[in-house]
Amino acid sequence: MSASHAATKRNWDFFIFLIMGAFILASFAGCNNGANLTVLDPRGQPAGVFGRVGEAGAGILANRNPETQPTLSRNELVPLRMASRLDNLDDKTIYLVDVGFAGSKEFFEEVQAWFRKNMPSVKTVIHIKSNSAFEDSPELWPELKEKADGVVFGVGG
């Protein structure tokens, strides 16, 4: 791959991540103080309903075992909606949660710099998740509920 092609690809990748971040921010902007925060899995179900085993000591591949999956029927599952969007971001606090993938801290620093330059009334807080992206962080949810008006979870690249 030529140097110019690699540079163009990096610029394009950054643009895609910036756009994805904007969409994620718009989706989570409705997580205001006092509102319920429900994390949904890709099927629109609350986290923990599919693909997880809550049993202590469960094997690492337990979520792949059909015997350990939820016993709810498809008809019993009710899709939930994301929180409604904020009318605007003026004087709001937006948490940028780094889940630990390579490049996410740098990406969020760029997002934070953009807000500082273009929307100085928006306070951004970069929060580095305490464990892996694939593990729950029960200590994080109360902090977000109390202090964040909106949340962006990012993975980097």
C-alpha positions as CSV (number, residue, x, y, z in Angstrom):
1,M,0.0,0.0,0.0
2,S,1.5,3.4,-1.0
3,A,2.1,6.1,1.7
4,S,-0.6,8.4,0.1
5,H,-3.1,5.5,0.0
6,A,-2.4,4.7,3.7
7,A,-2.8,8.4,4.7
8,T,-6.1,8.7,2.8
9,K,-7.3,5.5,4.5
10,R,-6.3,6.9,8.0
11,N,-8.2,10.1,7.2
12,W,-11.2,8.2,6.0
13,D,-11.1,5.9,9.1
14,F,-11.0,9.0,11.4
15,F,-13.9,10.6,9.5
16,I,-16.0,7.4,9.9
17,F,-15.2,7.2,13.7
18,L,-16.1,10.9,14.1
19,I,-19.4,10.3,12.4
20,M,-20.1,7.2,14.4
21,G,-19.3,9.1,17.6
22,A,-21.7,11.8,16.6
23,F,-24.5,9.3,16.0
24,I,-23.7,7.6,19.3
25,L,-23.7,10.9,21.1
26,A,-27.1,11.8,19.5
27,S,-28.5,8.4,20.5
28,F,-27.3,8.6,24.1
29,A,-27.9,12.3,24.6
30,G,-31.2,11.6,26.3
31,C,-29.5,10.0,29.3
32,N,-30.2,13.0,31.6
33,N,-30.1,13.2,35.3
34,G,-32.9,11.3,37.0
35,A,-33.7,9.2,34.0
36,N,-33.5,5.4,34.0
37,L,-30.5,4.1,32.2
38,T,-31.0,0.7,30.5
39,V,-28.3,-0.9,28.5
40,L,-29.6,-2.8,25.5
41,D,-28.0,-5.7,23.7
42,P,-28.0,-5.9,19.9
43,R,-31.4,-7.5,19.9
44,G,-32.9,-4.6,21.8
45,Q,-33.1,-6.5,25.1
46,P,-31.8,-5.4,28.4
47,A,-28.2,-6.5,28.9
48,G,-28.0,-9.9,30.5
49,V,-31.1,-11.4,28.9
50,F,-29.1,-12.9,26.0
51,G,-25.6,-14.1,25.7
52,R,-24.7,-13.9,29.4
53,V,-24.6,-16.2,32.3
54,G,-24.9,-14.6,35.7
55,E,-23.7,-17.6,37.7
56,A,-20.5,-17.1,39.6
57,G,-17.8,-19.4,38.4
58,A,-19.4,-20.0,35.0
59,G,-17.0,-21.1,32.4
60,I,-15.6,-18.6,29.9
61,L,-17.7,-20.1,27.0
62,A,-20.9,-20.6,29.1
63,N,-22.6,-17.9,27.0
64,R,-22.2,-20.2,23.9
65,N,-23.9,-23.1,25.7
66,P,-27.6,-23.4,24.8
67,E,-28.3,-25.0,28.2
68,T,-27.2,-21.8,29.9
69,Q,-29.2,-19.4,27.8
70,P,-32.4,-17.7,29.0
71,T,-35.6,-19.7,28.9
72,L,-37.8,-16.8,27.8
73,S,-39.6,-17.3,24.6
74,R,-39.2,-14.8,21.8
75,N,-42.8,-13.6,22.4
76,E,-41.9,-12.8,26.1
77,L,-39.1,-10.4,25.0
78,V,-40.2,-6.8,24.6
79,P,-37.9,-4.5,22.7
80,L,-37.0,-1.3,24.7
81,R,-36.3,2.1,23.2
82,M,-33.2,4.2,23.8
83,A,-33.6,7.3,25.9
84,S,-35.1,10.3,24.1
85,R,-32.6,12.9,22.7
86,L,-31.8,16.1,24.4
87,D,-33.1,19.3,22.8
88,N,-29.6,20.7,22.7
89,L,-26.2,20.2,24.3
90,D,-25.8,23.7,25.8
91,D,-24.4,23.6,29.3
92,K,-24.6,19.8,29.4
93,T,-22.1,17.3,30.7
94,I,-21.2,14.5,28.2
95,Y,-19.3,11.5,29.4
96,L,-16.9,9.9,26.9
97,V,-16.4,6.4,28.1
98,D,-13.3,4.6,26.9
99,V,-13.9,0.9,27.1
100,G,-10.3,0.0,26.6
101,F,-9.8,-0.8,22.9
102,A,-6.7,0.6,21.2
103,G,-7.2,4.1,19.9
104,S,-10.3,5.0,21.9
105,K,-8.5,7.3,24.4
106,E,-6.9,9.2,21.5
107,F,-10.2,9.4,19.6
108,F,-12.1,10.8,22.7
109,E,-9.3,13.3,23.2
110,E,-10.0,14.5,19.7
111,V,-13.7,14.6,20.3
112,Q,-13.1,16.5,23.6
113,A,-10.9,19.1,21.7
114,W,-13.6,19.5,19.1
115,F,-16.2,20.3,21.8
116,R,-13.8,22.7,23.5
117,K,-13.3,24.6,20.2
118,N,-16.8,24.4,18.7
119,M,-19.2,24.1,21.7
120,P,-17.4,25.5,24.8
121,S,-20.5,25.4,26.9
122,V,-20.5,21.5,26.7
123,K,-18.5,19.9,29.5
124,T,-16.9,16.6,28.4
125,V,-15.5,14.0,30.8
126,I,-13.2,11.2,29.5
127,H,-13.8,8.2,31.8
128,I,-11.7,5.1,31.3
129,K,-13.7,2.0,32.1
130,S,-12.2,0.0,35.0
131,N,-12.4,-3.4,33.4
132,S,-12.6,-4.9,29.9
133,A,-15.1,-3.9,27.3
134,F,-16.8,-7.2,27.7
135,E,-17.5,-7.0,31.5
136,D,-20.1,-5.1,33.3
137,S,-19.0,-2.1,35.4
138,P,-21.7,-1.7,38.1
139,E,-19.8,1.2,39.8
140,L,-20.0,3.2,36.5
141,W,-23.8,3.3,36.1
142,P,-24.6,5.3,39.3
143,E,-21.9,7.9,38.3
144,L,-23.4,8.3,34.8
145,K,-26.9,8.5,36.2
146,E,-25.9,11.2,38.7
147,K,-23.5,13.3,36.7
148,A,-24.0,12.8,32.9
149,D,-26.5,14.4,30.7
150,G,-25.3,12.2,27.8
151,V,-22.9,9.4,27.3
152,V,-20.8,8.2,24.4
153,F,-19.3,4.7,24.6
154,G,-16.4,4.3,22.2
155,V,-14.1,1.5,21.0
156,G,-11.5,3.3,18.8
157,G,-9.7,1.5,16.0
